[in-house]
């Protein structure tokens, strides 16, 4: 079974976005040098990334089929399947994610939100109901929820994740800026705004 680094997995959605833009423009084939010029990756890295998920070799001077690359990437990334998710924490960030229009095309179906704020419970955002945390287990079971998106304040993150795990949810996408722990069988991805900003600022001012 092939293994993929975190950085490698993070590059694939950028490839897919670019290839879809090319498809809309009517471009049928694309070469590694052209991809490198637009996305800023090395040609060698691009060839390795694409060869890792496709058995189809690039054709000299013509490159690879854009249509086949899109098909391969969407299948590899799971965009052709549907993964059901909920958002725990429906403050500003949680509501923004409930309104985010592109999750569906990435194969993520957000079916609702959860919060402890009585002023939010019972409301609908973008057609999705906000439930009390006490209903998490029932909804997770009924909707076959696989992923919990955690957008609560840092001090409540561990508690929210523990409740998600107890509800039978096996995937955690954590936006809370704090260290959390999960059982060994739980898959967790921590989204860190400060790390991303640090990279941006460093690159912005590097070499001043």
DADA-V973596 format. One record per run of one state. SS is the DSSP state (H for helix, E for strand, C for the rest). FROM is the first residue (numbers start at 1). TO is the last residue. If there is no record, write none. Layout:
# DADA-V973596
ss=SS from=FROM to=TO
ss=SS from=FROM to=TO
This chain:
# DADA-V973596
ss=C from=1 to=5
ss=H from=6 to=24
ss=C from=25 to=28
ss=E from=29 to=30
ss=C from=31 to=31
ss=H from=32 to=39
ss=C from=40 to=42
ss=H from=43 to=53
ss=C from=54 to=58
ss=E from=59 to=59
ss=C from=60 to=62
ss=E from=63 to=65
ss=H from=66 to=76
ss=C from=77 to=82
ss=E from=83 to=88
ss=C from=89 to=91
ss=H from=92 to=98
ss=C from=99 to=103
ss=H from=104 to=106
ss=C from=107 to=107
ss=E from=108 to=115
ss=C from=116 to=123
ss=E from=124 to=125
ss=C from=126 to=127
ss=E from=128 to=132
ss=H from=133 to=143
ss=C from=144 to=146
ss=E from=147 to=150
ss=C from=151 to=153
ss=H from=154 to=166
ss=C from=167 to=170
ss=E from=171 to=174
ss=C from=175 to=186
ss=E from=187 to=190
ss=C from=191 to=192
ss=H from=193 to=205
ss=C from=206 to=208
